[in-house]
Amino acid sequence: MKSLPKPTQPFIGRKSELSLIETISQTRPAILIIHGRRRIGKTSLVERAFRDETILKFEGIEGLPKKAQINAFLLQLTTYIEKFDSKNANLIKILISKISTKVGWFEILAILSEYVVNKKLVLFFEEFQWLASYDDELIGSLKYYWDNCFKDEKNLLLVLCGSSPSFMVNHVVYSKALYNRSQHELPLQQFTIYEAKQFLGRRYSNQDVMDAYLLVGGIPEYLKYLTQDSSIYLSLAANSFTKGAFFKSECSKIFISSLSQNPNYQEIVKFLSKVKFSSRDEILRHLKLESGSNTSRILDDLEISGIISKYTPYNKTAKTKLVRYEIADSYLQFFYKFVEPKIKMIDRGDFQQKPSDALPISSLDQWLGYSYERFCRNNAPLIAKILGFGAVSYTYGPYFNRASSKEDKNYQLDLVFDRKDKVVTVCEIKYTRSPISAKHAKEFLAKMDFFTPKARTIQTVLICNQAPTDEVLNGRYFDQIITLDELIS
């Protein structure tokens, strides 16, 4: 397959993040903690924000033990001193002498603390979870040297960056060692759908942009791989179902980067990939686990990492037992549904000549419909704004209850807003290749039989990617219709 030539990508989006970093940078000395899933653009953001400054970047290396991480740190620091302060031969000799000796982070940071005196620097610790070997020793040592050295350097900014959100939140953000020490947190999210459109460029239609977003999310690196052929679909197939394909091997790397090696993490995601959603009890039964703090920690880690999410009916609190879990990461949804079952065939080269044979469009379209529902729920504030009640207080979520779940396990109204102006807005979400028909509209009305909110005006809304048929428009099944163009622009 021959890739189409692509223009050099400008730096897209991240305006609010860059503005926040600029504000933090002006309050030095400070600690900035950035976390987000693999490939989301953390390094690019830091390098863009500080492109005019001296950055000392120390990168953790996947899979290496603590001693190897320390040696790599020493070599990187030696390289920086040779580049920026070559006359400091004595310090270089000290650093080299420490390599392969029995020293810990406390001794290494002592050397670094001497070097940063009276310098304007950004100390950038990248892939911090690997640098720290998922341990608290480095964090404790940083606490000591921040209190006794770094915080006195008026031009110093310490950036701790990691692709394991659960480790970064639980061990760094909430660490008693670093807590409240000029500390700022920046959880980096994926591109919005509008930023994804900017990133992909004018060549792609709004339908293409939404397909790409539903398939791999707003992850910049992933979106690049969807532009290598004449269509999003062909690019996806070629990069998923051939030997050495990017999307085939990426899944295991996410779990290595984001979480520990506990096999239950992947087992939960595999289970959720086979159902539209699941309750906590169903997950526990599948894993043959008992409810307890360890199980809660596993689910919490997956949620903090953005791999799964949970939701409740719009009219219930977070304490309700009516909680449903689903895969939140778009790429992992796609991988476990379409790629993982065909791994052996891919390794044999069964799809090498025609990768699209592995991805039936009919199956993909049905899956995109479910993914579109999740997208709309996750972007409920945008939908409220389009509908004109963004300034009104509201709660939102899907609707289901025990009675409806007993009669039909898969029953739910896709998205409901309970507004303070005594209106309930009920949204039906459809993502199809053909116009919405009266049959679809009547199925929605049948679902409304379970829904009887008290003392509320009901507004019905259709959120779709294709314009409905005239029969639907003339039948006035819906009070308002939101199109794909409105969601993206």
C-alpha positions as CSV (number, residue, x, y, z in Angstrom):
1,M,0.0,0.0,0.0
2,K,1.3,3.4,-0.9
3,S,0.7,6.2,1.5
4,L,-0.6,9.5,0.3
5,P,1.7,12.5,0.8
6,K,0.7,14.6,3.8
7,P,1.5,18.2,4.6
8,T,3.4,19.0,7.8
9,Q,0.9,19.2,10.6
10,P,0.8,22.5,12.5
11,F,0.2,22.3,16.3
12,I,-3.5,21.9,16.7
13,G,-5.7,22.8,19.7
14,R,-4.7,22.7,23.3
15,K,-5.3,26.4,23.7
16,S,-6.7,26.2,27.2
17,E,-3.9,23.8,28.3
18,L,-1.2,26.1,26.9
19,S,-2.8,29.1,28.7
20,L,-2.9,27.2,32.0
21,I,0.8,26.1,31.6
22,E,1.8,29.7,30.9
23,T,0.0,30.9,34.0
24,I,1.7,28.2,36.1
25,S,5.0,29.0,34.6
26,Q,4.7,32.6,35.8
27,T,4.4,31.5,39.4
28,R,7.7,29.7,39.7
29,P,9.0,27.8,41.5
30,A,6.2,25.3,40.9
31,I,5.5,21.6,40.3
32,L,3.3,20.7,37.3
33,I,1.9,17.2,37.2
34,I,0.6,16.1,33.8
35,H,-1.1,12.8,33.2
36,G,-3.0,11.2,30.4
37,R,-3.2,8.0,28.4
38,R,-0.5,6.8,26.0
39,R,-0.2,8.7,22.7
40,I,-2.5,11.6,23.8
41,G,0.2,14.3,23.2
42,K,1.7,15.0,26.6
43,T,5.3,15.4,25.4
44,S,4.3,17.5,22.4
45,L,2.4,19.8,24.7
46,V,5.3,20.3,27.1
47,E,7.8,20.8,24.3
48,R,5.5,23.3,22.6
49,A,4.8,25.2,25.9
50,F,8.5,25.6,26.7
51,R,10.0,25.7,23.2
52,D,11.9,28.9,24.0
53,E,13.3,27.6,27.3
54,T,16.0,25.1,28.4
55,I,14.4,21.8,29.1
56,L,16.2,19.0,30.9
57,K,14.2,16.0,30.0
58,F,14.7,12.7,31.9
59,E,12.7,9.9,30.4
60,G,11.7,6.7,32.2
61,I,12.3,3.5,30.2
62,E,9.7,0.8,30.0
63,G,10.5,-2.4,31.9
64,L,13.9,-1.4,33.4
65,P,14.5,-1.9,37.1
66,K,15.3,1.0,39.4
67,K,19.1,0.8,39.1
68,A,18.9,0.9,35.3
69,Q,16.5,3.9,35.5
70,I,19.0,5.7,37.7
71,N,21.9,5.0,35.3
72,A,19.8,6.3,32.4
73,F,19.0,9.4,34.4
74,L,22.8,10.0,35.1
75,L,23.7,9.6,31.4
76,Q,21.0,12.1,30.4
77,L,22.1,14.6,33.0
78,T,25.8,14.1,31.9
79,T,24.7,14.8,28.3
80,Y,22.9,18.0,29.3
81,I,25.9,19.3,31.3
82,E,28.2,18.6,28.4
83,K,25.9,20.5,26.1
84,F,25.0,23.5,28.2
85,D,27.8,23.7,30.8
86,S,30.8,21.9,29.2
87,K,33.3,23.8,31.5
88,N,31.9,21.9,34.5
89,A,34.2,19.0,34.0
90,N,34.3,18.1,37.7
91,L,30.6,17.5,37.9
92,I,30.7,15.4,34.8
93,K,33.3,13.2,36.3
94,I,31.2,12.8,39.5
95,L,28.2,11.8,37.4
96,I,30.2,9.3,35.4
97,S,31.7,7.8,38.6
98,K,28.2,7.2,40.0
99,I,27.1,5.0,37.0
100,S,26.9,1.3,38.0
101,T,27.6,2.1,41.7
102,K,25.1,1.5,44.4
103,V,23.4,4.8,44.7
104,G,19.7,5.7,45.1
105,W,17.5,8.5,44.0
106,F,18.4,10.6,47.1
107,E,22.0,10.7,46.1
108,I,21.3,11.4,42.4
109,L,18.9,14.3,43.2
110,A,21.6,15.8,45.5
111,I,23.8,16.2,42.4
112,L,20.9,17.6,40.4
113,S,20.1,20.1,43.2
114,E,23.6,21.5,42.9
115,Y,23.4,21.9,39.2
116,V,20.1,23.8,39.1
117,V,21.2,26.6,41.4
118,N,20.6,30.1,39.8
119,K,19.5,28.6,36.5
120,K,16.3,29.1,34.6
121,L,15.3,25.5,33.8
122,V,12.3,23.2,33.2
123,L,13.1,19.8,34.8
124,F,10.9,17.4,32.7
125,F,10.5,13.9,34.2
126,E,8.7,12.0,31.4
127,E,7.0,8.6,31.9
128,F,7.4,9.2,35.6
129,Q,5.8,5.9,36.5
130,W,8.7,4.0,34.8
131,L,11.3,6.4,36.2
132,A,10.0,5.7,39.6
133,S,9.6,1.9,38.9
134,Y,6.0,2.2,40.2
135,D,7.5,2.9,43.7
136,D,7.5,5.8,46.1
137,E,11.2,6.2,46.7
138,L,11.7,8.8,44.0
139,I,8.7,10.7,45.1
140,G,10.0,10.8,48.7
141,S,13.4,12.0,47.6
142,L,11.8,14.7,45.4
143,K,9.9,15.9,48.4
144,Y,13.1,16.4,50.4
145,Y,14.9,18.2,47.6
146,W,11.9,20.4,46.8
147,D,11.7,21.5,50.4
148,N,15.4,22.1,50.8
149,C,16.6,23.2,47.4
150,F,14.2,23.4,44.4
151,K,11.6,25.6,46.0
152,D,14.3,28.3,46.5
153,E,15.1,28.5,42.8
154,K,12.9,31.3,41.5
155,N,13.2,30.2,37.9
156,L,12.7,26.5,38.3
157,L,9.7,24.5,37.1
158,L,9.4,20.8,37.8
159,V,7.2,18.9,35.4
160,L,6.2,15.3,36.3
161,C,4.5,13.6,33.4
162,G,3.2,10.1,33.1
163,S,1.0,7.9,31.0
164,S,-0.3,5.9,34.0
165,P,-3.1,8.1,35.3
166,S,-3.9,5.8,38.2
167,F,-0.2,5.9,39.4
168,M,0.1,9.7,38.8
169,V,-3.1,10.5,40.7
170,N,-2.8,8.0,43.6
171,H,1.0,8.2,44.2
172,V,1.9,11.7,43.0
173,V,-1.1,14.1,43.0
174,Y,-2.5,12.7,46.3
175,S,1.0,11.9,47.7
176,K,1.5,13.3,51.2
177,A,5.1,13.9,50.2
178,L,4.3,16.4,47.4
179,Y,0.8,17.6,48.4
180,N,0.2,21.3,48.4
181,R,3.8,22.2,47.6
182,S,3.2,24.7,44.8
183,Q,1.6,21.8,43.0
184,H,-0.6,22.0,39.9
185,E,-2.4,19.2,38.1
186,L,-3.2,18.9,34.4
187,P,-5.1,15.8,33.3
188,L,-4.7,15.9,29.5
189,Q,-7.8,14.8,27.6
190,Q,-8.2,13.7,24.0
191,F,-9.0,16.2,21.3
192,T,-12.5,17.4,21.1
193,I,-14.4,16.5,17.9
194,Y,-13.8,20.0,16.6
195,E,-10.1,19.7,17.2
196,A,-10.1,16.3,15.5
197,K,-11.6,18.0,12.4
198,Q,-8.9,20.6,12.5
199,F,-6.2,17.9,12.8
200,L,-7.5,15.8,10.0
201,G,-7.9,18.7,7.6
202,R,-10.3,19.9,4.9
203,R,-9.9,16.7,2.9
204,Y,-12.3,14.8,5.2
205,S,-16.1,15.3,5.5
206,N,-17.9,15.6,8.8
207,Q,-19.0,12.0,8.4
208,D,-15.4,10.9,8.0
209,V,-14.3,13.0,11.0
210,M,-17.0,11.4,13.2
211,D,-16.2,7.9,12.0
212,A,-12.5,8.4,12.8
213,Y,-13.4,9.9,16.2
214,L,-15.7,7.0,17.1
215,L,-13.1,4.4,16.0
216,V,-10.0,5.6,17.8
217,G,-11.0,8.7,19.8
218,G,-9.4,12.1,19.7
219,I,-5.9,10.6,20.1
220,P,-3.5,12.6,17.7
221,E,-1.2,9.7,17.0
222,Y,-4.0,7.4,16.2
223,L,-5.8,9.9,13.9
224,K,-2.6,10.1,11.8
225,Y,-2.8,6.4,11.0
226,L,-6.3,6.9,9.6
227,T,-5.0,9.2,6.9
228,Q,-2.6,6.8,5.1
229,D,-5.0,5.6,2.4
230,S,-7.8,6.9,0.3
231,S,-10.4,6.5,3.0
232,I,-10.7,6.3,6.8
233,Y,-12.0,2.7,6.4
234,L,-9.1,1.4,4.2
235,S,-6.5,3.1,6.4
236,L,-8.1,1.5,9.5
237,A,-8.1,-1.9,7.9
238,A,-4.5,-1.7,6.7
239,N,-3.2,-0.6,10.1
240,S,-5.2,-3.2,12.0
241,F,-5.2,-6.5,10.1
242,T,-1.7,-6.9,8.6
243,K,1.4,-8.3,10.2
244,G,3.1,-5.8,12.5
245,A,0.1,-3.4,12.1
246,F,0.1,-0.4,14.5
247,F,-3.4,-0.9,15.9
248,K,-2.8,-4.7,16.3
249,S,0.1,-4.2,18.8
250,E,-1.0,-1.0,20.5
251,C,-3.4,-2.6,23.0
252,S,-0.8,-4.4,25.1
253,K,1.3,-1.2,25.2
254,I,-1.6,0.7,26.7
255,F,-1.9,-1.7,29.6
256,I,1.9,-1.7,30.2
257,S,2.0,2.1,30.2
258,S,-1.2,2.8,32.2
259,L,-1.5,-0.1,34.7
260,S,0.4,-2.8,36.5
261,Q,0.6,-6.4,35.3
262,N,-2.6,-7.5,37.1
263,P,-4.4,-9.8,34.6
264,N,-7.8,-8.7,35.9
265,Y,-7.4,-5.3,34.2
266,Q,-7.5,-6.8,30.7
267,E,-10.0,-9.5,31.7
268,I,-12.5,-6.8,32.7
269,V,-12.0,-4.9,29.4
270,K,-12.3,-8.1,27.4
271,F,-15.6,-9.0,29.2
272,L,-17.0,-5.5,28.6
273,S,-16.1,-5.7,24.9
274,K,-18.6,-8.5,24.5
275,V,-21.6,-6.6,26.0
276,K,-23.0,-3.2,25.5
277,F,-22.7,-2.5,29.3
278,S,-22.4,-4.5,32.5
279,S,-23.2,-4.2,36.2
280,R,-20.6,-4.5,38.9
281,D,-22.0,-7.9,40.0
282,E,-21.9,-9.3,36.4
283,I,-18.2,-8.3,36.2
284,L,-17.4,-9.9,39.5
285,R,-19.2,-13.1,38.5
286,H,-17.3,-13.2,35.2
287,L,-14.0,-12.9,37.0
288,K,-15.0,-15.2,39.8
289,L,-14.1,-12.5,42.3
290,E,-15.8,-11.4,45.6
291,S,-16.7,-7.8,46.2
292,G,-14.1,-6.0,48.2
293,S,-11.5,-3.2,48.4
294,N,-9.2,-4.9,45.9
295,T,-11.9,-5.2,43.3
296,S,-12.9,-1.6,43.9
297,R,-9.3,-0.5,43.4
298,I,-9.1,-2.4,40.1
299,L,-12.3,-0.8,38.8
300,D,-11.2,2.6,40.1
301,D,-7.7,2.3,38.4
302,L,-9.4,1.4,35.1
303,E,-11.7,4.4,35.4
304,I,-9.0,6.9,36.4
305,S,-7.0,5.7,33.4
306,G,-9.9,6.4,31.1
307,I,-10.2,2.8,30.0
308,I,-13.7,2.2,31.4
309,S,-16.4,4.5,32.7
310,K,-19.6,4.0,34.7
311,Y,-22.9,5.8,34.5
312,T,-26.2,5.8,36.3
313,P,-29.8,6.8,35.4
314,Y,-30.1,10.6,35.2
315,N,-32.4,10.6,38.2
316,K,-30.2,8.6,40.5
317,T,-27.2,9.5,42.6
318,A,-23.8,8.0,42.4
319,K,-24.6,5.7,45.4
320,T,-27.4,3.8,43.5
321,K,-26.8,0.1,42.7
322,L,-28.1,0.8,39.2
323,V,-24.6,1.4,37.9
324,R,-23.5,0.3,34.4
325,Y,-19.9,0.0,33.3
326,E,-18.7,0.2,29.7
327,I,-15.4,0.6,27.8
328,A,-14.6,4.3,27.6
329,D,-11.5,4.2,25.3
330,S,-12.6,4.2,21.7
331,Y,-9.6,2.4,20.4
332,L,-9.9,-0.4,22.9
333,Q,-13.6,-0.8,22.1
334,F,-12.6,-1.3,18.4
335,F,-9.6,-3.5,19.2
336,Y,-11.4,-6.0,21.3
337,K,-14.5,-6.1,19.1
338,F,-12.7,-6.5,15.7
339,V,-9.0,-7.1,16.0
340,E,-8.4,-9.4,19.1
341,P,-10.7,-12.2,17.8
342,K,-8.6,-12.3,14.6
343,I,-5.1,-12.2,16.0
344,K,-4.1,-15.7,14.8
345,M,-5.4,-15.0,11.3
346,I,-3.5,-11.7,11.2
347,D,-0.3,-13.4,12.3
348,R,-0.8,-16.0,9.5
349,G,-1.1,-13.2,7.0
350,D,-4.7,-14.1,6.0
351,F,-5.6,-10.5,5.3
352,Q,-2.2,-9.3,4.0
353,Q,-3.4,-8.8,0.5
354,K,-6.9,-7.4,1.3
355,P,-7.1,-6.1,4.9
356,S,-10.7,-4.9,4.4
357,D,-11.9,-8.5,4.3
358,A,-11.4,-8.6,8.0
359,L,-13.7,-5.7,8.7
360,P,-17.3,-6.2,7.3
361,I,-18.8,-2.7,6.8
362,S,-22.2,-3.9,8.1
363,S,-20.7,-5.1,11.4
364,L,-18.7,-1.9,11.7
365,D,-21.8,0.3,11.1
366,Q,-23.7,-1.4,13.9
367,W,-20.8,-1.0,16.3
368,L,-20.5,2.7,15.3
369,G,-24.1,3.2,16.4
370,Y,-23.3,2.1,19.9
371,S,-20.1,4.2,19.9
372,Y,-22.1,7.2,18.8
373,E,-24.4,6.8,21.8
374,R,-21.4,6.9,24.1
375,F,-20.0,10.0,22.3
376,C,-23.3,11.9,22.8
377,R,-23.5,11.0,26.5
378,N,-19.9,12.2,27.0
379,N,-20.7,15.4,25.2
380,A,-24.0,16.2,26.8
381,P,-23.0,19.8,27.7
382,L,-22.4,20.5,24.0
383,I,-25.8,19.0,23.1
384,A,-27.5,21.2,25.8
385,K,-25.8,24.3,24.3
386,I,-27.0,23.4,20.8
387,L,-30.5,22.9,22.1
388,G,-30.4,26.3,23.7
389,F,-30.6,25.5,27.5
390,G,-26.9,25.4,28.3
391,A,-27.4,28.2,30.8
392,V,-30.1,26.3,32.7
393,S,-29.1,24.0,35.5
394,Y,-29.7,20.3,34.7
395,T,-28.8,16.8,35.5
396,Y,-28.3,14.3,32.7
397,G,-27.7,10.7,31.8
398,P,-29.5,7.7,30.3
399,Y,-32.8,6.4,31.7
400,F,-33.5,2.8,32.9
401,N,-34.8,1.3,36.1
402,R,-35.3,-2.1,37.7
403,A,-38.7,-2.6,36.0
404,S,-37.4,-1.8,32.5
405,S,-34.2,-3.8,33.0
406,K,-36.2,-6.9,34.2
407,E,-38.4,-6.8,31.1
408,D,-35.6,-5.9,28.7
409,K,-32.0,-6.0,29.9
410,N,-30.8,-3.8,27.1
411,Y,-33.5,-1.1,27.5
412,Q,-32.5,2.4,28.1
413,L,-33.3,5.9,26.8
414,D,-30.0,7.1,25.4
415,L,-29.8,10.6,27.0
416,V,-32.2,12.5,29.2
417,F,-31.8,16.0,30.6
418,D,-33.8,16.9,33.7
419,R,-33.9,20.7,33.6
420,K,-34.5,23.2,36.4
421,D,-37.1,25.0,34.2
422,K,-39.3,21.9,34.6
423,V,-38.6,20.4,31.2
424,V,-37.3,16.9,30.6
425,T,-35.4,16.6,27.3
426,V,-35.3,13.0,26.0
427,C,-32.8,12.3,23.2
428,E,-32.9,9.4,20.8
429,I,-29.5,8.8,19.2
430,K,-29.1,7.2,15.8
431,Y,-26.0,6.7,13.7
432,T,-26.9,5.0,10.4
433,R,-25.9,5.0,6.7
434,S,-29.5,5.6,5.6
435,P,-32.0,8.2,6.6
436,I,-33.9,7.7,9.9
437,S,-37.3,6.2,9.0
438,A,-40.7,6.2,10.7
439,K,-40.0,2.7,12.0
440,H,-37.1,4.0,14.0
441,A,-39.2,6.9,15.3
442,K,-42.0,4.5,16.4
443,E,-39.5,2.2,18.2
444,F,-38.4,5.3,20.2
445,L,-42.0,6.1,21.1
446,A,-42.5,2.5,22.3
447,K,-39.5,3.0,24.6
448,M,-41.1,6.1,26.1
449,D,-43.9,3.9,27.6
450,F,-41.6,3.1,30.5
451,F,-40.9,6.8,31.0
452,T,-43.4,8.8,33.2
453,P,-41.7,11.8,34.8
454,K,-43.9,13.8,37.1
455,A,-44.9,17.5,36.6
456,R,-42.6,17.9,33.7
457,T,-42.9,19.1,30.1
458,I,-41.3,16.5,27.8
459,Q,-39.2,17.6,24.8
460,T,-38.1,14.9,22.4
461,V,-34.9,15.3,20.3
462,L,-33.4,13.2,17.6
463,I,-29.6,13.3,17.3
464,C,-28.5,11.7,14.0
465,N,-25.8,11.7,11.4
466,Q,-28.3,11.4,8.4
467,A,-31.3,13.6,7.8
468,P,-34.5,11.8,8.6
469,T,-37.1,10.9,5.9
470,D,-39.9,13.3,5.1
471,E,-42.2,10.9,6.8
472,V,-40.4,11.4,10.1
473,L,-40.2,15.2,9.6
474,N,-43.9,15.5,8.7
475,G,-45.0,13.1,11.4
476,R,-43.5,15.4,14.1
477,Y,-42.2,12.5,16.1
478,F,-39.5,14.8,17.5
479,D,-39.6,18.4,18.7
480,Q,-36.0,19.1,17.5
481,I,-33.3,17.4,15.4
482,I,-29.6,17.8,15.8
483,T,-27.4,17.0,12.8
484,L,-23.8,15.9,12.6
485,D,-22.8,19.2,11.2
486,E,-24.1,21.0,14.3
487,L,-22.2,18.6,16.6
488,I,-18.9,19.2,14.8
489,S,-19.0,22.9,14.0
